[in-house]
Amino acid sequence: MNKKIQSGNELSYGLLKHSQNNHGLVNIGDHIQSCAAEQFMPRIDRYVERDKLNCDINKPTKIILNGWFTDSPKNWPPNPKLIPLFISFHLQPKSAEIIFKKKENIDYLKKFSPIGCRDYQTIKLLNKVGISTYFSFCLTSTLGLKYSSKKRGDKIYLVDPLYTNDFRAISQLSLKSLITSPPIKKIHKLKEYLFPKRKIDGYLPQEIIKKGEMINHYVRANKSNKELYTLAKKYLKKYAKAKLVITSRIHCALPCLALNTPVLFLYDGLFDENQHMARLRGILDHMNILTTQNKDEINELFGKEMNVFHPKDIDWDNPPKNPASHEEFAKDLQARCEDFIKN
């Protein structure tokens, strides 16, 4: 029997939909994050667009709001019929500036506080306007509940390594979108692909590059919501059986922690505090970092001792085990999500 709430209305359950695209491409990592939320849902009655949380909803709907928010700050606050759990929440600094100009948005987040944040930067942004928070880590660290595998093969996956410098991705970009984008943004995007600062062979032995199977998390946006979720689950099943995954995508690396798959996060010197570093502070503490940068520089950048490996330090036949420091966060995330659904 469907659960009821006090108003007598039938309670429904929602999952995020991710249609926002970058020059005709969708990041499947968003769907992987929502696969983590889906594990806790008794069923999915509707899909709610992440960037249109103020859309029309005709009945009370429980939804886990984890992931990156928001590329459409004008659409805040969300519809009052949504019953949200804010956990593993990431807010971009530029979006926060717009959202917090409206007192109703601050009041909305206070109503559902404390807000579980997946990174330290989001905590600072919310605390600055008086919103109570805690560091939750990322919900993808619970993906082992549904997607773990007892089988372990010999496959090595190279998942968007150094993706900002990956020339292969330019072939997938929408030419129309690129042409009509702002000139400065367009020039910057083309420069990234045409004149890469770093190349993968500076990090990995040729035998690993040749043996590894390349996977892109950016896929064409012309796929249906169902197709995108099917692809996300397909990737998770691959990662669950892999011998080793090497990636620059946090939503490949974090699921691998949950799946007990050895993973090396290929760090690309991402120093931009408003974009890349805002996402990484608090997350990279719990995974093995592969970099050619000086270890002391990395430790100084993050303000603590990190799990840093230089390529020459790696025994590629026996890759280093993942840190276990994320496990307590994963247990707490699971308990909070289960409690949210039950109560």
C-alpha positions as CSV (number, residue, x, y, z in Angstrom):
1,M,0.0,0.0,0.0
2,N,1.3,3.4,-0.9
3,K,2.4,5.6,2.1
4,K,0.2,8.5,3.1
5,I,1.1,11.8,4.7
6,Q,-1.0,13.9,7.0
7,S,-2.9,15.8,4.3
8,G,-4.2,12.5,3.0
9,N,-2.5,12.9,-0.3
10,E,-0.6,9.9,-1.8
11,L,3.1,10.3,-1.3
12,S,5.3,9.9,-4.4
13,Y,9.0,9.4,-4.9
14,G,11.2,11.3,-7.3
15,L,14.6,11.1,-8.9
16,L,16.6,13.8,-10.6
17,K,16.7,14.1,-14.3
18,H,19.8,15.7,-15.9
19,S,19.1,17.3,-19.3
20,Q,21.5,20.3,-19.0
21,N,24.2,19.9,-21.6
22,N,27.6,21.4,-22.5
23,H,27.8,22.1,-26.2
24,G,25.6,19.1,-26.9
25,L,27.1,16.7,-24.4
26,V,25.7,15.3,-21.1
27,N,27.9,14.3,-18.2
28,I,26.9,10.7,-17.3
29,G,28.5,11.3,-13.9
30,D,25.3,13.2,-12.9
31,H,23.2,10.0,-13.6
32,I,25.7,7.9,-11.6
33,Q,25.1,10.2,-8.6
34,S,21.4,9.7,-9.0
35,C,21.9,5.9,-9.2
36,A,23.2,6.2,-5.7
37,A,20.0,8.0,-4.6
38,E,17.8,5.5,-6.4
39,Q,19.1,2.7,-4.3
40,F,17.1,4.0,-1.3
41,M,13.8,4.7,-3.1
42,P,11.0,2.2,-2.8
43,R,10.0,3.2,-6.3
44,I,10.4,6.0,-8.8
45,D,7.1,7.8,-9.6
46,R,8.5,10.8,-11.4
47,Y,11.7,12.4,-12.7
48,V,12.3,16.0,-11.7
49,E,14.7,18.2,-13.7
50,R,17.6,19.2,-11.5
51,D,17.7,22.7,-12.9
52,K,13.9,23.1,-12.8
53,L,13.0,22.2,-9.2
54,N,10.3,24.8,-9.2
55,C,8.4,22.8,-11.9
56,D,4.7,21.9,-11.4
57,I,4.2,18.9,-9.1
58,N,0.7,17.8,-8.2
59,K,1.5,15.7,-5.1
60,P,4.0,15.6,-2.2
61,T,7.2,14.0,-3.5
62,K,10.1,12.7,-1.6
63,I,13.4,13.3,-3.4
64,I,17.1,13.1,-2.5
65,L,18.9,16.3,-3.7
66,N,22.5,15.2,-4.1
67,G,25.0,16.5,-6.7
68,W,25.9,19.7,-8.4
69,F,23.5,22.7,-8.0
70,T,22.6,24.9,-9.8
71,D,23.1,26.0,-13.4
72,S,19.7,27.8,-13.2
73,P,19.6,29.7,-9.9
74,K,16.6,31.7,-11.3
75,N,14.5,28.6,-10.7
76,W,14.9,28.6,-7.0
77,P,13.4,28.0,-4.5
78,P,12.1,24.5,-5.4
79,N,8.4,23.6,-5.5
80,P,7.0,23.4,-2.0
81,K,5.5,20.0,-2.7
82,L,9.0,18.5,-2.9
83,I,10.0,16.9,0.3
84,P,13.8,17.0,0.0
85,L,16.8,15.4,1.7
86,F,19.7,17.8,1.0
87,I,22.7,15.5,1.2
88,S,26.1,15.4,-0.7
89,F,25.0,18.8,-1.9
90,H,27.4,20.9,-4.0
91,L,26.8,24.6,-4.8
92,Q,28.9,26.5,-7.2
93,P,30.2,29.8,-5.9
94,K,28.8,31.9,-8.8
95,S,25.4,30.3,-8.4
96,A,25.4,30.9,-4.7
97,E,25.9,34.6,-5.2
98,I,22.6,34.7,-7.2
99,I,20.6,32.3,-5.0
100,F,21.4,34.0,-1.8
101,K,20.3,37.4,-3.0
102,K,16.8,36.2,-2.4
103,K,15.9,35.8,1.3
104,E,13.3,33.1,0.5
105,N,16.1,30.9,-0.8
106,I,18.1,31.2,2.4
107,D,14.9,30.5,4.4
108,Y,14.1,27.5,2.2
109,L,17.5,25.9,2.9
110,K,17.3,26.7,6.6
111,K,14.0,24.9,6.7
112,F,15.7,21.7,5.6
113,S,18.9,22.1,7.4
114,P,21.4,20.9,8.4
115,I,22.4,20.6,4.8
116,G,24.8,17.7,4.1
117,C,27.6,19.0,1.9
118,R,30.0,16.9,-0.2
119,D,32.8,19.5,-0.1
120,Y,34.2,22.1,2.2
121,Q,33.6,25.0,-0.1
122,T,29.8,24.4,-0.1
123,I,29.9,24.4,3.7
124,K,31.6,27.8,3.7
125,L,29.1,29.3,1.2
126,L,26.1,28.1,3.3
127,N,27.5,29.0,6.7
128,K,28.2,32.5,5.4
129,V,24.5,33.2,5.2
130,G,23.6,31.4,8.4
131,I,22.6,27.9,7.1
132,S,23.5,25.0,9.3
133,T,25.6,22.3,7.5
134,Y,27.8,19.2,8.0
135,F,30.3,17.4,5.8
136,S,28.5,14.4,4.4
137,F,31.0,13.3,1.6
138,C,29.5,12.0,-1.6
139,L,26.5,9.6,-1.9
140,T,28.2,7.7,-4.6
141,S,30.3,6.2,-1.8
142,T,27.3,4.0,-1.0
143,L,27.0,2.5,-4.5
144,G,28.4,-0.8,-3.3
145,L,25.0,-1.5,-1.8
146,K,23.5,-2.4,-5.2
147,Y,26.4,-2.5,-7.7
148,S,29.3,-4.4,-6.0
149,S,30.5,-7.6,-7.6
150,K,32.3,-10.6,-6.3
151,K,34.0,-11.1,-9.6
152,R,37.2,-9.2,-10.4
153,G,38.6,-9.3,-14.0
154,D,41.8,-8.1,-15.6
155,K,40.2,-5.0,-17.3
156,I,41.8,-1.6,-16.9
157,Y,39.6,1.4,-17.7
158,L,40.9,4.8,-18.6
159,V,37.9,7.0,-17.8
160,D,38.3,10.5,-19.2
161,P,41.9,10.8,-18.0
162,L,43.0,14.5,-18.3
163,Y,39.6,15.1,-19.9
164,T,40.1,18.9,-20.3
165,N,42.9,18.0,-22.6
166,D,41.3,15.1,-24.5
167,F,41.2,15.8,-28.2
168,R,38.8,12.8,-28.7
169,A,36.0,14.8,-27.0
170,I,36.0,17.6,-29.6
171,S,34.5,15.2,-32.2
172,Q,31.5,14.8,-30.0
173,L,30.8,18.5,-29.4
174,S,27.8,20.1,-31.0
175,L,29.2,22.3,-33.8
176,K,26.1,24.5,-33.7
177,S,26.3,25.0,-29.9
178,L,30.0,25.8,-30.1
179,I,29.5,28.3,-32.9
180,T,26.7,30.1,-31.1
181,S,28.4,30.2,-27.7
182,P,30.1,33.4,-26.4
183,P,33.4,34.2,-28.2
184,I,35.6,34.1,-25.1
185,K,34.1,30.8,-23.9
186,K,34.4,29.3,-27.4
187,I,38.0,30.3,-27.8
188,H,38.9,28.9,-24.3
189,K,37.1,25.6,-25.0
190,L,38.9,25.2,-28.4
191,K,42.2,26.1,-26.9
192,E,41.9,23.4,-24.2
193,Y,41.4,20.7,-26.9
194,L,43.8,21.9,-29.6
195,F,46.7,22.8,-27.3
196,P,46.7,20.4,-24.4
197,K,49.1,21.3,-21.6
198,R,49.5,17.7,-20.6
199,K,49.3,14.3,-22.3
200,I,48.4,10.9,-20.9
201,D,51.7,9.3,-21.8
202,G,53.4,11.6,-19.3
203,Y,51.5,9.7,-16.5
204,L,51.0,6.2,-17.6
205,P,53.3,3.5,-19.1
206,Q,52.6,2.7,-22.8
207,E,51.6,-0.9,-21.8
208,I,48.9,0.4,-19.6
209,I,47.6,2.9,-22.2
210,K,47.5,0.1,-24.8
211,K,45.9,-2.4,-22.5
212,G,43.4,0.1,-21.0
213,E,39.9,0.6,-22.4
214,M,38.9,4.2,-22.9
215,I,35.5,5.4,-21.5
216,N,34.0,8.8,-21.9
217,H,31.6,10.2,-19.3
218,Y,30.6,13.0,-21.7
219,V,28.0,11.5,-24.1
220,R,25.7,13.0,-26.7
221,A,22.7,14.8,-25.3
222,N,20.3,13.3,-27.8
223,K,19.8,10.2,-25.7
224,S,16.6,9.7,-23.7
225,N,16.5,9.8,-19.9
226,K,16.1,6.1,-19.8
227,E,19.0,5.5,-22.1
228,L,21.3,7.7,-20.0
229,Y,20.4,5.9,-16.8
230,T,20.9,2.5,-18.6
231,L,24.4,3.7,-19.7
232,A,25.3,4.9,-16.2
233,K,24.4,1.5,-14.7
234,K,26.3,-0.2,-17.5
235,Y,29.4,1.8,-16.5
236,L,29.0,1.0,-12.8
237,K,28.9,-2.7,-13.6
238,K,32.1,-2.4,-15.6
239,Y,33.9,-0.5,-12.8
240,A,32.7,-3.1,-10.2
241,K,34.7,-5.9,-12.0
242,A,37.7,-3.9,-13.1
243,K,41.3,-4.6,-12.0
244,L,42.1,-0.9,-12.1
245,V,40.4,2.4,-13.0
246,I,42.4,5.5,-13.9
247,T,40.3,8.7,-14.1
248,S,40.1,12.4,-13.8
249,R,36.3,12.2,-13.1
250,I,35.3,12.3,-9.4
251,H,32.1,10.4,-10.2
252,C,34.0,7.6,-11.6
253,A,36.6,7.6,-8.8
254,L,34.2,7.8,-5.9
255,P,32.0,4.9,-7.1
256,C,35.1,2.8,-7.4
257,L,35.8,3.4,-3.7
258,A,32.3,2.0,-3.0
259,L,32.9,-0.9,-5.3
260,N,36.3,-1.8,-3.8
261,T,37.9,-1.3,-7.2
262,P,41.5,0.1,-7.2
263,V,41.3,3.6,-8.6
264,L,43.8,6.3,-9.2
265,F,42.6,9.9,-9.6
266,L,44.7,11.5,-12.2
267,Y,45.2,15.0,-10.9
268,D,45.6,17.6,-13.6
269,G,46.8,20.6,-11.7
270,L,43.3,22.0,-11.2
271,F,43.9,25.1,-9.2
272,D,40.8,27.2,-10.1
273,E,39.1,27.7,-6.7
274,N,35.8,28.8,-8.1
275,Q,35.4,25.8,-10.4
276,H,37.6,22.7,-9.9
277,M,39.0,23.1,-6.4
278,A,35.5,24.0,-5.1
279,R,34.4,20.5,-6.1
280,L,37.5,18.7,-4.8
281,R,38.2,20.0,-1.3
282,G,37.1,17.2,1.1
283,I,36.6,14.6,-1.7
284,L,40.2,13.9,-2.8
285,D,41.2,13.4,0.9
286,H,39.8,9.8,0.6
287,M,41.3,8.5,-2.7
288,N,44.7,7.8,-4.2
289,I,46.0,10.7,-6.3
290,L,48.2,10.1,-9.3
291,T,50.2,13.2,-10.3
292,T,53.6,14.3,-11.7
293,Q,53.5,17.3,-9.3
294,N,55.7,17.4,-6.3
295,K,54.0,15.7,-3.3
296,D,54.7,18.6,-1.0
297,E,53.0,21.0,-3.4
298,I,49.9,18.9,-3.4
299,N,49.9,18.6,0.4
300,E,50.4,22.4,0.7
301,L,47.5,23.0,-1.7
302,F,45.1,20.9,0.3
303,G,46.5,21.9,3.7
304,K,47.0,18.3,4.8
305,E,48.8,15.0,4.0
306,M,47.2,13.5,0.9
307,N,47.4,10.0,-0.6
308,V,49.8,11.1,-3.4
309,F,51.5,8.8,-5.9
310,H,54.0,9.6,-8.6
311,P,53.8,7.4,-11.7
312,K,57.2,5.9,-10.9
313,D,55.9,4.9,-7.4
314,I,53.2,2.6,-8.9
315,D,53.5,-1.2,-9.2
316,W,51.1,-1.4,-12.2
317,D,50.7,-5.2,-11.7
318,N,49.6,-4.6,-8.1
319,P,48.1,-1.2,-7.9
320,P,47.8,0.4,-4.5
321,K,44.7,-0.3,-2.3
322,N,42.2,2.4,-1.9
323,P,42.1,4.3,1.4
324,A,39.4,3.2,3.7
325,S,38.7,6.6,5.3
326,H,35.5,7.1,3.3
327,E,33.8,4.1,4.9
328,E,32.4,5.9,8.0
329,F,30.9,8.6,5.8
330,A,29.3,5.9,3.6
331,K,27.7,4.3,6.6
332,D,26.3,7.6,7.8
333,L,25.0,8.5,4.4
334,Q,23.2,5.1,4.2
335,A,21.6,5.6,7.6
336,R,20.4,9.1,6.8
337,C,18.9,8.1,3.5
338,E,17.2,5.1,4.9
339,D,15.8,7.2,7.8
340,F,14.5,9.8,5.3
341,I,12.6,7.2,3.4
342,K,11.1,5.5,6.5
343,N,10.1,8.6,8.4
